[in-house]
Amino acid sequence: MRARSMNLAMITVLALGLLAVACGGDDDDGNGDGDTPVPTNTSEAPKTEEPSPEATATEDSGGEDIPSEISISAEGFAFSTGRLTMKAGVETTITMTNKDSVGHNLHIIAGSVNEAITPPFTADESPKSLTLTIEAPGTYQFQCDVHPTTMLGTLEVVE
């Protein structure tokens, strides 16, 4: 009887350990250590990581070379970049590729307004695109609604 109780206790501890590991996030890759500030609709941009070449064009030319087509990917519960840049008043297409088997989406939030949103989709349904125009320059938020605390970033809309 004692051996059966010991086996049951070991199985319970093992199951709880596996559950804790499975529910843990991947903090080594993505948007940082989770201390990313939630952006607000102001003209002052919060400090974020540098944009990747796939997310924005270089701004060395005085910001003149901002693309109207942007690519971003989701993998390992993180976006490929924490910052996107688009031009105010210009129709822009943002294409997201999901490289995970779990669902992710792309949600652009402008203040309290939901500017654009994709439904959650998996790698098999990838890529998905949003086409939008934001008239007012400022700092906006983008996120994955499925994982909003770890998959978020800022969208800079510049003149």
C-alpha positions as CSV (number, residue, x, y, z in Angstrom):
1,M,0.0,0.0,0.0
2,R,2.9,2.4,0.9
3,A,4.5,1.7,-2.5
4,R,1.2,2.6,-4.3
5,S,0.9,5.9,-2.4
6,M,4.6,6.7,-3.2
7,N,4.0,6.0,-6.9
8,L,0.9,8.1,-6.9
9,A,2.8,11.0,-5.3
10,M,5.6,10.7,-7.8
11,I,3.2,10.7,-10.7
12,T,1.4,13.7,-9.4
13,V,4.7,15.7,-8.9
14,L,5.9,14.7,-12.4
15,A,2.6,15.8,-13.9
16,L,2.6,19.1,-12.1
17,G,6.2,19.7,-13.2
18,L,5.4,18.9,-16.9
19,L,2.4,21.3,-16.7
20,A,4.5,24.1,-15.3
21,V,7.1,23.6,-18.1
22,A,4.4,23.5,-20.8
23,C,2.7,26.6,-19.6
24,G,5.9,28.6,-19.2
25,G,6.7,31.3,-21.9
26,D,9.8,31.6,-24.0
27,D,11.6,34.6,-22.7
28,D,14.8,34.2,-24.6
29,D,13.5,35.2,-28.0
30,G,11.2,38.0,-28.9
31,N,10.2,41.3,-27.3
32,G,12.5,41.2,-24.3
33,D,11.9,40.5,-20.6
34,G,8.3,41.3,-20.4
35,D,8.9,44.9,-19.2
36,T,7.9,46.4,-22.5
37,P,5.8,49.4,-21.8
38,V,2.3,49.6,-23.3
39,P,2.4,52.4,-25.8
40,T,-0.1,55.2,-25.8
41,N,-1.2,57.5,-28.5
42,T,1.3,60.3,-28.0
43,S,3.9,61.9,-30.1
44,E,6.7,60.6,-27.8
45,A,7.8,57.1,-28.5
46,P,8.7,54.7,-25.7
47,K,12.1,53.0,-25.9
48,T,11.9,49.8,-27.9
49,E,14.2,47.5,-29.7
50,E,15.6,48.6,-33.1
51,P,13.4,47.7,-36.0
52,S,14.5,44.7,-38.1
53,P,15.2,45.3,-41.9
54,E,12.1,43.2,-42.7
55,A,9.8,45.4,-40.6
56,T,10.8,48.9,-41.8
57,A,13.0,50.5,-44.4
58,T,16.1,52.3,-43.2
59,E,15.5,55.8,-42.0
60,D,19.0,57.1,-42.7
61,S,17.5,59.0,-45.6
62,G,15.6,61.3,-43.3
63,G,12.6,59.0,-43.1
64,E,11.7,59.3,-46.8
65,D,12.1,55.6,-47.5
66,I,9.2,54.2,-45.5
67,P,7.7,51.2,-47.3
68,S,4.0,50.8,-47.9
69,E,4.3,47.1,-47.5
70,I,5.6,45.6,-44.2
71,S,6.3,42.0,-43.3
72,I,6.4,40.6,-39.8
73,S,6.4,37.0,-38.5
74,A,5.3,35.2,-35.3
75,E,7.4,32.4,-34.0
76,G,8.1,31.0,-30.5
77,F,5.4,33.3,-28.9
78,A,7.2,36.4,-30.2
79,F,7.0,38.8,-33.1
80,S,10.1,39.1,-35.3
81,T,10.2,42.8,-34.3
82,G,8.8,45.0,-31.6
83,R,8.6,48.1,-33.8
84,L,6.9,48.8,-37.1
85,T,7.0,52.1,-39.0
86,M,4.5,53.5,-41.5
87,K,3.7,56.8,-43.1
88,A,0.7,58.8,-42.0
89,G,-2.1,59.1,-44.6
90,V,-0.5,56.3,-46.8
91,E,-2.3,53.1,-47.4
92,T,0.0,50.4,-46.0
93,T,-0.2,46.6,-46.1
94,I,1.2,44.6,-43.2
95,T,1.6,40.9,-44.0
96,M,2.1,38.5,-41.0
97,T,3.5,35.0,-41.4
98,N,2.8,32.6,-38.5
99,K,5.6,30.1,-38.2
100,D,4.0,28.4,-35.2
101,S,1.5,25.6,-35.0
102,V,-0.5,27.6,-32.4
103,G,-2.8,30.4,-33.5
104,H,-1.6,34.0,-33.5
105,N,-3.2,37.2,-34.9
106,L,-2.2,40.8,-35.6
107,H,-4.2,43.5,-34.0
108,I,-3.4,47.2,-34.6
109,I,-4.8,49.5,-31.9
110,A,-5.0,53.3,-32.3
111,G,-5.9,54.7,-29.0
112,S,-9.2,53.1,-28.1
113,V,-10.0,52.3,-31.7
114,N,-9.3,48.9,-33.3
115,E,-7.7,50.0,-36.5
116,A,-7.3,46.6,-38.0
117,I,-7.3,43.0,-36.9
118,T,-6.8,39.5,-38.3
119,P,-8.5,36.4,-36.9
120,P,-6.1,34.0,-35.2
121,F,-4.5,31.7,-37.7
122,T,-1.9,29.0,-37.7
123,A,1.2,28.3,-40.0
124,D,-1.0,26.3,-42.3
125,E,-3.2,29.3,-42.9
126,S,-0.4,31.7,-43.2
127,P,0.3,34.5,-44.3
128,K,-2.5,37.0,-43.6
129,S,-2.5,40.7,-44.5
130,L,-4.0,43.9,-43.2
131,T,-4.4,47.0,-45.3
132,L,-4.9,50.2,-43.4
133,T,-4.4,54.0,-43.5
134,I,-3.7,55.9,-40.3
135,E,-4.1,59.6,-40.8
136,A,-2.7,60.9,-37.5
137,P,1.1,60.6,-36.7
138,G,1.8,59.0,-33.4
139,T,2.7,55.9,-31.5
140,Y,0.2,53.0,-31.7
141,Q,0.2,49.5,-30.3
142,F,0.1,46.1,-32.1
143,Q,-0.4,42.8,-30.4
144,C,-1.4,39.2,-30.7
145,D,-4.7,38.9,-28.9
146,V,-4.0,35.3,-28.1
147,H,-0.8,36.2,-26.3
148,P,-1.1,40.0,-25.5
149,T,1.4,40.1,-22.6
150,T,4.3,38.6,-24.6
151,M,3.5,39.4,-28.2
152,L,3.2,43.2,-28.5
153,G,5.0,46.2,-30.0
154,T,4.7,49.7,-31.2
155,L,3.7,51.0,-34.6
156,E,5.2,54.4,-35.3
157,V,3.1,56.5,-37.7
158,V,5.3,59.3,-39.1
159,E,4.7,62.3,-41.3
